[in-house]
Amino acid sequence: MPPPELTVQPLDSGATFRNQVYRRLKQAIIQMDIYDHPGDVRLDERQLSGLLGVSRTPIREALTLLEQEGLVRLEPRRGIYIVRKTKTEIIEMIIAWAALESMATRLAAERATAEDIGTLWDIFRSFEEQAPSDNIQEYSDANIEFHKAIIRLSRARILETLTDNLFIHMRAIRKLSIRQDNRAEQSMHEHRDIIRALERRDGELAERLAREHTLGLAAHVERHGDFLDWLRLAEVRGAESRGADVKAALKEGLPLM
């Protein structure tokens, strides 16, 4: 399976290059399917420089910020790699997301307008006459849009900030798992129940349904997420192999490239 493709939007004039590069790279990483590929997901400074039309200096500055956020890891003389989580880490992240999103749902029941809540139905309008599994890619995108919308409708900026970095991994895992175990149809049913609770302004019910919905994903990853540890094992073995190459080069007096 080929590695995921990095799609980077061109820069705008106005803001500093570092901040623009940071935002563009972060958005591009969010959009990547980082758990579909068994090997390391590597970023190349030269390629990024060409895609963005800037020198490597703002790219390196932006990558440093992304490393501080735990989104990439920088290996001297080897490259930049997108960080992926183990099965245990993913489950912990889903549980954290469940707590934050369920509170956001309660707040949305109190703060969102009727028109705002109506837009949640619009997200799934195209599935009124077709099953989600008939167009799984489109439904996967709608599913992700729904969860982002719930956070936004809470009108709680801090919740958006707290879920921002979690979302990178949540999006990738949701997109992967939605194809398994008839989860698309189950997900659609649960989304509708959440929207109805919001329409009734029943914050307690909406909160509980949202929490149970996300914890269902945690249970699914618990049952089917062993591949996540295989991904991490491959990364560790790759790092060990690279370390052995460096030691061998040093022993032979060869230059490190």
Protein Blocks (a to p, Z undefined) as FASTA:
>chain_A
ZZdddddddddehiafklmmmmmmmmmmmmpcfklpmbdcdddfklmmmmnopafklmmm
mmmmmmmnopaccdehkbccdddddfklmmmmmmmmmmmmmmmmmmmmmmpcfklmmmmm
mmmmmmmmbcfklmmmlmmmmmmmmmmmmmmmnopaklmmmmmmmmmmmmmmmmmmmmgg
hlmmmmmmmmmmmmmmmmnopaklmmmmmmmmmmmmmmmmmmmmmmmmmmmmmmmmmmmm
mmmmmmmmmmnopacZZ
